[in-house]
Amino acid sequence: MMPLELFRGDSWQLLVINPGDALRVALFLRAYLRAETRTKQSDTRFAIGVGTVEEAPSESIRENRGEAYEHSGALLDKKSSQRMHFGIAREHLDGWYEEKSITAILAVLDVVASRWSSAQSRAICGALTGGTQEQIAKEWHGESISQQAVGQHLSRAGWVGVEAAVQYYEEIMNNWEPS
């Protein structure tokens, strides 16, 4: 991963080398923002653009070009109430249904994530990085929390569905190869 970089004045970009990791990274960043600001009003939009990258990563992500940047930029430029978007060069998928199903999953995840409280977002961050409920409780910032409380936060945040969606995305994208 390259560092986050401001882009177009009010947006940011991040290059994730393995497209299978992009959804997990994006959800983590969204949850982290909500957890650290402790408000539901703090949120961000993201677009996952999958495709080739024509230039090797340099010191500045702005200098890179390719399908991935074109897709994510075009999706972010769309005026939409939805905060999560997905785009891929169609010739890179075996079937159109994969893009449609990922797009539908992101639409549902967007609704779920928009309802996360600060505590639920913190629990989601821990779960997205592979932490157990006990580990998440031990690493909770600023206060003592039980494993059971972490479990409740994850349950209320819809973690079972979020995890299934992320795993489905990873399965599809980890088999993707640029043509």
N, CA, C and O of each residue as an XYZ file, in Angstrom:
716
protein
N       0.837     -1.173      0.000
C       0.000      0.000      0.000
C       0.884      1.240      0.000
O       1.943      1.280      0.627
N       0.417      2.237     -0.717
C       1.091      3.530     -0.685
C       0.398      4.395      0.359
O      -0.745      4.118      0.719
N       1.057      5.430      0.849
C       0.417      6.314      1.824
C      -0.806      7.015      1.224
O      -0.904      7.197      0.010
N      -1.732      7.402      2.104
C      -2.876      8.198      1.673
C      -2.377      9.528      1.134
O      -1.386     10.075      1.618
N      -3.071     10.042      0.128
C      -2.674     11.327     -0.427
C      -3.918     12.104     -0.826
O      -4.840     11.558     -1.432
N      -3.931     13.392     -0.477
C      -5.030     14.252     -0.893
C      -5.063     14.307     -2.408
O      -4.027     14.284     -3.072
N      -6.276     14.381     -2.943
C      -6.460     14.319     -4.379
C      -7.642     15.201     -4.745
O      -8.695     15.114     -4.113
N      -7.490     16.027     -5.731
C      -8.567     16.908     -6.196
C      -9.077     17.835     -5.100
O     -10.238     18.243     -5.139
N      -8.260     18.169     -4.148
C      -8.627     19.147     -3.134
C      -9.428     18.625     -1.971
O      -9.117     18.954     -0.826
N     -10.452     17.818     -2.213
C     -11.295     17.374     -1.110
C     -11.452     15.858     -1.065
O     -12.321     15.346     -0.359
N     -10.639     15.155     -1.796
C     -10.709     13.697     -1.839
C      -9.343     13.129     -1.511
O      -8.355     13.861     -1.439
N      -9.294     11.840     -1.314
C      -8.013     11.183     -1.097
C      -7.989      9.891     -1.882
O      -9.031      9.328     -2.217
N      -6.774      9.425     -2.173
C      -6.587      8.177     -2.892
C      -5.602      7.306     -2.151
O      -4.741      7.789     -1.415
N      -5.747      6.011     -2.360
C      -4.854      5.030     -1.791
C      -4.730      3.902     -2.800
O      -5.741      3.376     -3.266
N      -3.538      3.533     -3.137
C      -3.312      2.414     -4.049
C      -3.130      1.160     -3.218
O      -2.226      1.076     -2.387
N      -4.002      0.181     -3.450
C      -3.896     -1.124     -2.803
C      -3.468     -2.085     -3.905
O      -4.210     -2.306     -4.862
N      -2.294     -2.647     -3.776
C      -1.712     -3.463     -4.840
C      -2.569     -4.684     -5.152
O      -2.826     -4.969     -6.321
N      -3.010     -5.404     -4.138
C      -3.846     -6.586     -4.344
C      -5.314     -6.165     -4.312
O      -5.806     -5.765     -3.257
N      -6.033     -6.245     -5.446
C      -7.430     -5.806     -5.449
C      -8.316     -6.581     -4.476
O      -9.371     -6.087     -4.079
N      -7.905     -7.779     -4.089
C      -8.665     -8.552     -3.113
C      -8.675     -7.931     -1.734
O      -9.553     -8.235     -0.926
N      -7.706     -7.056     -1.446
C      -7.621     -6.400     -0.137
C      -8.384     -5.077     -0.084
O      -8.595     -4.534      1.000
N      -8.794     -4.560     -1.220
C      -9.329     -3.195     -1.298
C     -10.588     -2.975     -0.451
O     -10.698     -1.949      0.219
N     -11.519     -3.896     -0.467
C     -12.752     -3.695      0.302
C     -12.464     -3.712      1.801
O     -12.989     -2.876      2.536
N     -11.649     -4.636      2.258
C     -11.304     -4.710      3.680
C     -10.612     -3.414      4.124
O     -10.918     -2.875      5.187
N      -9.681     -2.921      3.303
C      -8.966     -1.684      3.625
C      -9.940     -0.501      3.659
O      -9.899      0.313      4.581
N     -10.806     -0.410      2.664
C     -11.758      0.706      2.592
C     -12.731      0.683      3.768
O     -12.998      1.726      4.365
N     -13.263     -0.486      4.108
C     -14.169     -0.574      5.256
C     -13.442     -0.246      6.554
O     -14.007      0.396      7.440
N     -12.189     -0.686      6.670
C     -11.416     -0.361      7.859
C     -11.258      1.154      7.995
O     -11.465      1.703      9.077
N     -10.893      1.827      6.908
C     -10.709      3.276      6.964
C     -12.011      3.986      7.320
O     -12.011      4.943      8.095
N     -13.105      3.519      6.758
C     -14.409      4.122      7.064
C     -14.771      3.915      8.536
O     -15.218      4.844      9.209
N     -14.574      2.698      9.027
C     -14.881      2.402     10.422
C     -13.934      3.154     11.364
O     -14.364      3.662     12.400
N     -12.665      3.225     11.010
C     -11.684      3.917     11.842
C     -12.033      5.394     11.991
O     -11.940      5.954     13.083
N     -12.431      6.014     10.897
C     -12.824      7.424     10.944
C     -14.002      7.615     11.899
O     -14.000      8.541     12.709
N     -14.996      6.751     11.808
C     -16.171      6.862     12.675
C     -15.821      6.558     14.131
O     -16.366      7.183     15.042
N     -14.914      5.602     14.357
C     -14.528      5.239     15.721
C     -13.732      6.351     16.377
O     -13.967      6.680     17.540
N     -12.800      6.928     15.648
C     -11.904      7.922     16.239
C     -12.558      9.285     16.420
O     -12.189     10.026     17.331
N     -13.511      9.626     15.579
C     -14.187     10.916     15.730
C     -15.377     10.809     16.665
O     -15.938     11.818     17.093
N     -15.756      9.576     16.980
C     -16.849      9.297     17.916
C     -18.176      9.936     17.507
O     -18.942     10.400     18.352
N     -18.429      9.951     16.217
C     -19.701     10.487     15.741
C     -20.120      9.777     14.468
O     -19.285      9.398     13.646
N     -21.421      9.604     14.318
C     -21.952      9.000     13.097
C     -21.866      9.960     11.915
O     -21.921      9.532     10.762
N     -21.732     11.256     12.196
C     -21.681     12.232     11.113
C     -20.352     12.177     10.355
O     -20.288     12.572      9.191
N     -19.297     11.692     11.004
C     -18.008     11.579     10.325
C     -18.038     10.340      9.438
O     -18.264      9.224      9.906
N     -17.809     10.560      8.173
C     -17.878      9.452      7.231
C     -17.051      9.811      6.014
O     -16.575     10.940      5.890
N     -16.884      8.880      5.141
C     -16.144      9.110      3.914
C     -16.756      8.280      2.800
O     -17.456      7.296      3.038
N     -16.478      8.694      1.610
C     -16.902      7.931      0.425
C     -15.677      7.241     -0.137
O     -14.552      7.719      0.013
N     -15.907      6.112     -0.784
C     -14.803      5.480     -1.489
C     -15.303      4.772     -2.727
O     -16.461      4.366     -2.821
N     -14.393      4.638     -3.668
C     -14.662      3.912     -4.898
C     -13.505      2.966     -5.130
O     -12.343      3.374     -5.121
N     -13.823      1.713     -5.337
C     -12.801      0.725     -5.644
C     -12.754      0.596     -7.163
O     -13.696      0.105     -7.785
N     -11.667      1.036     -7.740
C     -11.453      0.911     -9.173
C     -10.457     -0.194     -9.424
O      -9.320     -0.121     -8.958
N     -10.863     -1.215    -10.152
C      -9.989     -2.354    -10.406
C      -9.585     -2.347    -11.873
O     -10.424     -2.237    -12.767
N      -8.312     -2.464    -12.094
C      -7.785     -2.506    -13.447
C      -6.281     -2.371    -13.405
O      -5.655     -2.444    -12.347
N      -5.730     -2.176    -14.556
C      -4.278     -2.058    -14.643
C      -3.821     -0.710    -14.122
O      -4.578      0.261    -14.096
N      -2.581     -0.673    -13.714
C      -1.908      0.557    -13.324
C      -0.734      0.680    -14.282
O       0.160     -0.166    -14.288
N      -0.737      1.739    -15.095
C       0.245      1.855    -16.165
C       1.638      2.214    -15.682
O       2.630      1.784    -16.271
N       1.720      2.982    -14.638
C       3.032      3.393    -14.148
C       3.256      2.804    -12.777
O       2.332      2.708    -11.970
N       4.479      2.413    -12.520
C       4.814      1.869    -11.209
C       4.639      2.957    -10.158
O       4.853      4.135    -10.445
N       4.250      2.573     -8.932
C       4.096      3.573     -7.879
C       5.354      4.421     -7.720
O       6.471      3.905     -7.679
N       5.150      5.703     -7.635
C       6.253      6.639     -7.445
C       6.070      7.322     -6.100
O       5.303      6.855     -5.259
N       6.760      8.405     -5.905
C       6.620      9.121     -4.646
C       5.226      9.705     -4.478
O       4.758      9.868     -3.351
N       4.565     10.019     -5.562
C       3.239     10.616     -5.511
C       2.257      9.758     -6.282
O       2.475      9.447     -7.452
N       1.188      9.382     -5.631
C       0.151      8.567     -6.260
C      -0.515      9.318     -7.411
O      -1.047      8.697     -8.331
N      -0.489     10.653     -7.364
C      -1.107     11.465     -8.411
C      -0.457     11.265     -9.773
O      -1.077     11.524    -10.805
N       0.767     10.812     -9.776
C       1.495     10.624    -11.029
C       1.128      9.321    -11.736
O       1.464      9.143    -12.907
N       0.452      8.418    -11.052
C       0.120      7.124    -11.629
C      -1.104      7.214    -12.532
O      -1.982      8.051    -12.325
N      -1.150      6.352    -13.523
C      -2.252      6.306    -14.482
C      -2.666      4.857    -14.694
O      -1.920      3.927    -14.384
N      -3.871      4.686    -15.228
C      -4.334      3.349    -15.571
C      -5.813      3.188    -15.321
O      -6.484      4.100    -14.838
N      -6.316      2.008    -15.659
C      -7.744      1.704    -15.539
C      -8.250      1.863    -14.101
O      -9.345      2.380    -13.880
N      -7.466      1.426    -13.147
C      -7.903      1.493    -11.752
C      -8.204      2.932    -11.348
O      -9.211      3.199    -10.693
N      -7.340      3.847    -11.735
C      -7.538      5.261    -11.401
C      -8.718      5.848    -12.174
O      -9.496      6.628    -11.625
N      -8.847      5.477    -13.435
C      -9.956      5.983    -14.255
C     -11.297      5.548    -13.674
O     -12.226      6.349    -13.570
N     -11.390      4.272    -13.296
C     -12.650      3.763    -12.746
C     -12.992      4.412    -11.411
O     -14.124      4.853    -11.212
N     -12.036      4.476    -10.501
C     -12.345      5.046     -9.192
C     -12.657      6.536     -9.305
O     -13.571      7.027     -8.643
N     -11.910      7.255    -10.135
C     -12.171      8.684    -10.316
C     -13.544      8.955    -10.884
O     -14.256      9.840    -10.409
N     -13.924      8.190    -11.911
C     -15.245      8.372    -12.522
C     -16.361      8.062    -11.529
O     -17.382      8.750    -11.505
N     -16.173      7.040    -10.719
C     -17.189      6.686     -9.728
C     -17.313      7.749     -8.642
O     -18.420      8.052     -8.196
N     -16.194      8.314     -8.215
C     -16.247      9.363     -7.191
C     -16.840     10.655     -7.732
O     -17.421     11.439     -6.982
N     -16.692     10.878     -9.035
C     -17.246     12.088     -9.642
C     -18.764     12.033     -9.756
O     -19.412     13.073     -9.876
N     -19.343     10.827     -9.719
C     -20.797     10.691     -9.798
C     -21.441     11.293     -8.557
O     -20.984     11.072     -7.435
N     -22.488     12.042     -8.769
C     -23.249     12.582     -7.641
C     -24.214     11.489     -7.183
O     -25.135     11.112     -7.908
N     -23.990     10.994     -5.985
C     -24.787      9.886     -5.488
C     -24.834      9.961     -3.968
O     -23.892     10.435     -3.333
N     -25.925      9.496     -3.395
C     -26.005      9.439     -1.938
C     -25.258      8.221     -1.409
O     -24.948      8.150     -0.220
N     -24.971      7.273     -2.277
C     -24.232      6.082     -1.877
C     -22.766      6.442     -1.668
O     -22.191      7.200     -2.448
N     -22.166      5.900     -0.620
C     -20.785      6.231     -0.265
C     -19.781      5.172     -0.712
O     -18.576      5.390     -0.581
N     -20.235      4.035     -1.234
C     -19.335      2.957     -1.619
C     -19.637      2.548     -3.058
O     -20.773      2.223     -3.401
N     -18.597      2.570     -3.891
C     -18.769      2.268     -5.305
C     -17.718      1.271     -5.769
O     -16.652      1.151     -5.164
N     -18.025      0.559     -6.844
C     -17.116     -0.430     -7.403
C     -17.143     -0.330     -8.911
O     -18.207     -0.194     -9.514
N     -15.981     -0.399     -9.514
C     -15.886     -0.400    -10.967
C     -14.713     -1.239    -11.414
O     -13.658     -1.234    -10.780
N     -14.895     -1.959    -12.505
C     -13.843     -2.828    -13.021
C     -13.929     -2.836    -14.542
O     -15.011     -2.728    -15.120
N     -12.775     -2.965    -15.174
C     -12.768     -3.088    -16.626
C     -13.499     -4.378    -16.980
O     -13.069     -5.462    -16.586
N     -14.585     -4.273    -17.712
C     -15.456     -5.411    -17.968
C     -14.741     -6.600    -18.608
O     -15.081     -7.748    -18.324
N     -13.775     -6.343    -19.452
C     -13.100     -7.466    -20.099
C     -12.276     -8.293    -19.113
O     -11.769     -9.355    -19.474
N     -12.136     -7.821    -17.877
C     -11.347     -8.556    -16.900
C     -12.174     -9.548    -16.089
O     -11.614    -10.327    -15.318
N     -13.474     -9.535    -16.248
C     -14.320    -10.471    -15.507
C     -14.793    -11.587    -16.429
O     -15.023    -11.383    -17.621
N     -14.931    -12.774    -15.840
C     -15.460    -13.885    -16.617
C     -16.947    -13.692    -16.906
O     -17.447    -14.162    -17.928
N     -17.641    -13.016    -16.029
C     -19.071    -12.806    -16.210
C     -19.512    -11.484    -15.625
O     -18.958    -11.017    -14.630
N     -20.514    -10.881    -16.247
C     -21.019     -9.597    -15.776
C     -21.601     -9.711    -14.379
O     -21.636     -8.726    -13.642
N     -22.060    -10.901    -14.003
C     -22.713    -11.084    -12.716
C     -21.772    -10.799    -11.541
O     -22.230    -10.411    -10.466
N     -20.469    -10.986    -11.734
C     -19.538    -10.707    -10.643
C     -19.520     -9.219    -10.319
O     -19.555     -8.840     -9.148
N     -19.466     -8.377    -11.340
C     -19.493     -6.936    -11.098
C     -20.832     -6.532    -10.497
O     -20.872     -5.731     -9.563
N     -21.924     -7.073    -11.018
C     -23.256     -6.751    -10.488
C     -23.396     -7.188     -9.034
O     -23.957     -6.452     -8.222
N     -22.897     -8.368     -8.695
C     -23.053     -8.830     -7.319
C     -22.186     -8.018     -6.364
O     -22.616     -7.727     -5.247
N     -20.973     -7.643     -6.776
C     -20.138     -6.801     -5.916
C     -20.780     -5.428     -5.738
O     -20.782     -4.884     -4.634
N     -21.319     -4.871     -6.807
C     -21.989     -3.576     -6.718
C     -23.167     -3.652     -5.750
O     -23.366     -2.742     -4.945
N     -23.946     -4.724     -5.824
C     -25.087     -4.891     -4.917
C     -24.618     -5.056     -3.469
O     -25.207     -4.485     -2.552
N     -23.573     -5.828     -3.275
C     -23.040     -6.028     -1.923
C     -22.577     -4.706     -1.336
O     -22.843     -4.425     -0.168
N     -21.885     -3.886     -2.128
C     -21.419     -2.596     -1.628
C     -22.584     -1.678     -1.289
O     -22.497     -0.897     -0.341
N     -23.669     -1.759     -2.043
C     -24.843     -0.938     -1.737
C     -25.420     -1.322     -0.372
O     -25.793     -0.450      0.412
N     -25.491     -2.621     -0.089
C     -26.007     -3.077      1.209
C     -25.015     -2.730      2.320
O     -25.415     -2.255      3.382
N     -23.720     -2.966      2.078
C     -22.709     -2.615      3.077
C     -22.734     -1.121      3.392
O     -22.512     -0.720      4.534
N     -23.003     -0.310      2.391
C     -23.066      1.135      2.603
C     -24.158      1.486      3.611
O     -23.939      2.310      4.498
N     -25.309      0.877      3.482
C     -26.409      1.129      4.412
C     -26.026      0.654      5.813
O     -26.252      1.357      6.798
N     -25.453     -0.529      5.891
C     -25.049     -1.088      7.191
C     -23.998     -0.188      7.850
O     -24.142      0.183      9.014
N     -22.942      0.162      7.106
C     -21.839      0.964      7.668
C     -22.291      2.362      8.071
O     -21.761      2.934      9.024
N     -23.255      2.911      7.362
C     -23.716      4.263      7.690
C     -24.422      4.302      9.048
O     -24.617      5.383      9.604
N     -24.800      3.164      9.579
C     -25.500      3.093     10.863
C     -24.587      2.729     12.029
O     -25.039      2.686     13.173
N     -23.307      2.467     11.757
C     -22.398      2.075     12.824
C     -22.175      3.206     13.814
O     -21.925      4.347     13.424
N     -22.266      2.883     15.093
C     -21.886      3.828     16.140
C     -20.363      3.834     16.249
O     -19.680      3.047     15.595
N     -19.851      4.719     17.074
C     -18.410      4.766     17.299
C     -17.904      3.441     17.875
O     -16.884      2.918     17.426
N     -18.607      2.906     18.856
C     -18.185      1.647     19.480
C     -18.279      0.484     18.492
O     -17.384     -0.359     18.438
N     -19.349      0.438     17.718
C     -19.471     -0.610     16.712
C     -18.360     -0.496     15.676
O     -17.808     -1.505     15.239
N     -18.034      0.724     15.286
C     -16.959      0.949     14.318
C     -15.620      0.473     14.868
O     -14.828     -0.129     14.143
N     -15.366      0.737     16.140
C     -14.116      0.293     16.769
C     -14.044     -1.237     16.767
O     -12.993     -1.807     16.474
N     -15.151     -1.898     17.092
C     -15.181     -3.362     17.083
C     -14.979     -3.901     15.669
O     -14.273     -4.891     15.476
N     -15.592     -3.259     14.689
C     -15.437     -3.669     13.289
C     -13.980     -3.534     12.863
O     -13.461     -4.414     12.176
N     -13.312     -2.456     13.254
C     -11.883     -2.283     12.927
C     -11.083     -3.484     13.418
O     -10.266     -4.038     12.683
N     -11.321     -3.880     14.663
C     -10.598     -5.022     15.217
C     -10.906     -6.308     14.485
O     -10.009     -7.111     14.230
N     -12.170     -6.513     14.142
C     -12.564     -7.736     13.444
C     -12.004     -7.771     12.020
O     -11.592     -8.829     11.544
N     -11.987     -6.624     11.339
C     -11.456     -6.578      9.980
C      -9.967     -6.896      9.923
O      -9.467     -7.361      8.899
N      -9.255     -6.646     11.025
C      -7.829     -6.946     11.064
C      -7.556     -8.334     11.645
O      -6.408     -8.688     11.914
N      -8.619     -9.114     11.835
C      -8.462    -10.502     12.266
C      -8.440    -10.722     13.761
O      -8.147    -11.828     14.216
N      -8.743     -9.694     14.534
C      -8.735     -9.835     15.991
C      -9.918    -10.650     16.490
O     -11.017    -10.586     15.939
N      -9.668    -11.420     17.546
C     -10.763    -12.124     18.213
C     -11.485    -11.125     19.111
O     -10.977    -10.032     19.361
N     -12.652    -11.493     19.589
C     -13.381    -10.606     20.493
C     -12.567    -10.309     21.742
O     -12.593     -9.187     22.246
N     -11.852    -11.291     22.241
C     -11.018    -11.094     23.424
C      -9.871    -10.122     23.119
O      -9.571     -9.247     23.931
N      -9.234    -10.272     21.958
C      -8.142     -9.357     21.577
C      -8.661     -7.933     21.388
O      -8.028     -6.969     21.820
N      -9.811     -7.813     20.745
C     -10.395     -6.487     20.523
C     -10.687     -5.819     21.862
O     -10.421     -4.630     22.033
N     -11.235     -6.579     22.815
C     -11.542     -6.029     24.145
C     -10.274     -5.558     24.849
O     -10.272     -4.498     25.475
N      -9.201     -6.330     24.753
C      -7.937     -5.964     25.415
C      -7.327     -4.709     24.805
O      -6.664     -3.941     25.502
N      -7.544     -4.493     23.510
C      -6.936     -3.354     22.813
C      -7.865     -2.143     22.737
O      -7.534     -1.147     22.094
N      -9.021     -2.224     23.390
C      -9.999     -1.135     23.361
C      -9.369      0.129     23.936
O      -8.720      0.079     24.981
N      -9.553      1.236     23.274
C      -8.910      2.485     23.685
C      -9.705      3.216     24.763
O     -10.920      3.381     24.657
N      -8.997      3.648     25.798
C      -9.552      4.584     26.755
C     -10.483      4.045     27.810
O     -10.841      4.776     28.734
N     -10.887      2.804     27.712
C     -11.805      2.280     28.717
C     -11.719      0.763     28.743
O     -11.199      0.141     27.816
N     -12.227      0.185     29.798
C     -12.256     -1.265     29.922
C     -13.550     -1.780     29.291
O     -14.621     -1.206     29.489
N     -13.437     -2.850     28.542
C     -14.616     -3.425     27.901
C     -14.477     -4.947     27.918
O     -13.370     -5.475     27.807
N     -15.578     -5.632     28.054
C     -15.550     -7.096     28.110
C     -15.644     -7.695     26.707
O     -16.060     -7.040     25.750
N     -15.251     -8.940     26.623
C     -15.381     -9.680     25.362
C     -16.851     -9.746     24.954
O     -17.172     -9.656     23.769
N     -17.727     -9.900     25.912
C     -19.166     -9.966     25.620
C     -19.671     -8.650     25.024
O     -20.499     -8.649     24.114
N     -19.166     -7.535     25.545
C     -19.569     -6.232     25.002
C     -19.087     -6.081     23.559
O     -19.807     -5.551     22.712
N     -17.872     -6.545     23.282
C     -17.369     -6.517     21.901
C     -18.286     -7.347     21.014
O     -18.643     -6.927     19.913
N     -18.665     -8.525     21.496
C     -19.578     -9.385     20.736
C     -20.900     -8.695     20.444
O     -21.444     -8.832     19.348
N     -21.416     -7.963     21.406
C     -22.668     -7.221     21.205
C     -22.488     -6.114     20.166
O     -23.350     -5.915     19.310
N     -21.364     -5.395     20.244
C     -21.105     -4.344     19.251
C     -21.016     -4.938     17.848
O     -21.575     -4.386     16.901
N     -20.315     -6.058     17.717
C     -20.180     -6.698     16.411
C     -21.531     -7.197     15.895
O     -21.841     -7.072     14.711
N     -22.319     -7.758     16.793
C     -23.639     -8.252     16.396
C     -24.527     -7.110     15.915
O     -25.169     -7.220     14.870
N     -24.565     -6.027     16.661
C     -25.385     -4.869     16.287
C     -24.880     -4.188     15.013
O     -25.649     -3.553     14.291
N     -23.574     -4.327     14.746
C     -22.986     -3.734     13.539
C     -23.191     -4.623     12.316
O     -22.847     -4.228     11.202
N     -23.749     -5.822     12.512
C     -23.983     -6.726     11.386
C     -22.727     -7.436     10.908
O     -22.593     -7.731      9.720
N     -21.799     -7.714     11.835
C     -20.511     -8.276     11.467
C     -20.626     -9.579     10.678
O     -19.854     -9.788      9.742
N     -21.547    -10.443     11.018
C     -21.664    -11.720     10.302
C     -21.881    -11.476      8.811
O     -21.248    -12.127      7.979
N     -22.763    -10.551      8.471
C     -23.013    -10.222      7.072
C     -21.855     -9.470      6.441
O     -21.506     -9.718      5.287
N     -21.257     -8.550      7.193
C     -20.112     -7.795      6.686
C     -18.971     -8.753      6.360
O     -18.364     -8.662      5.294
N     -18.685     -9.663      7.274
C     -17.602    -10.619      7.065
C     -17.865    -11.499      5.838
O     -16.956    -11.749      5.046
N     -19.099    -11.966      5.685
C     -19.438    -12.798      4.526
C     -19.258    -12.016      3.225
O     -18.750    -12.551      2.239
N     -19.675    -10.754      3.227
C     -19.539     -9.924      2.025
C     -18.073     -9.683      1.687
O     -17.679     -9.760      0.523
N     -17.270     -9.393      2.702
C     -15.834     -9.152      2.480
C     -15.171    -10.422      1.955
O     -14.363    -10.358      1.029
N     -15.499    -11.558      2.529
C     -14.911    -12.819      2.070
C     -15.317    -13.141      0.635
O     -14.495    -13.627     -0.141
N     -16.573    -12.878      0.270
C     -17.031    -13.095     -1.104
C     -16.252    -12.200     -2.064
O     -15.776    -12.658     -3.103
N     -16.125    -10.927     -1.708
C     -15.359     -9.987     -2.535
C     -13.917    -10.483     -2.701
O     -13.384    -10.505     -3.811
N     -13.299    -10.876     -1.593
C     -11.907    -11.346     -1.646
C     -11.769    -12.580     -2.526
O     -10.804    -12.704     -3.281
N     -12.724    -13.487     -2.433
C     -12.680    -14.700     -3.254
C     -12.715    -14.359     -4.746
O     -11.943    -14.909     -5.532
N     -13.602    -13.463     -5.124
C     -13.692    -13.072     -6.532
C     -12.433    -12.337     -6.966
O     -11.837    -12.667     -7.991
N     -12.034    -11.349     -6.193
C     -10.927    -10.493     -6.627
C      -9.559    -11.154     -6.490
O      -8.633    -10.792     -7.215
N      -9.411    -12.106     -5.587
C      -8.131    -12.800     -5.495
C      -7.905    -13.737     -6.684
O      -6.784    -14.188     -6.921
N      -8.968    -14.024     -7.424
C      -8.835    -14.812     -8.645
C      -8.755    -13.962     -9.901
O      -8.590    -14.482    -11.004
N      -8.874    -12.652     -9.729
C      -8.823    -11.723    -10.862
C      -7.392    -11.563    -11.352
O      -6.456    -11.445    -10.562
N      -7.244    -11.561    -12.649
C      -5.933    -11.310    -13.239
C      -6.120    -10.331    -14.372
O      -7.003    -10.508    -15.211
N      -5.292     -9.294    -14.407
C      -5.403     -8.346    -15.519
C      -5.068     -9.044    -16.831
O      -4.187     -9.902    -16.885
N      -5.771     -8.670    -17.871
C      -5.505     -9.306    -19.172
C      -4.443     -8.561    -19.933
O      -4.091     -8.952    -21.046
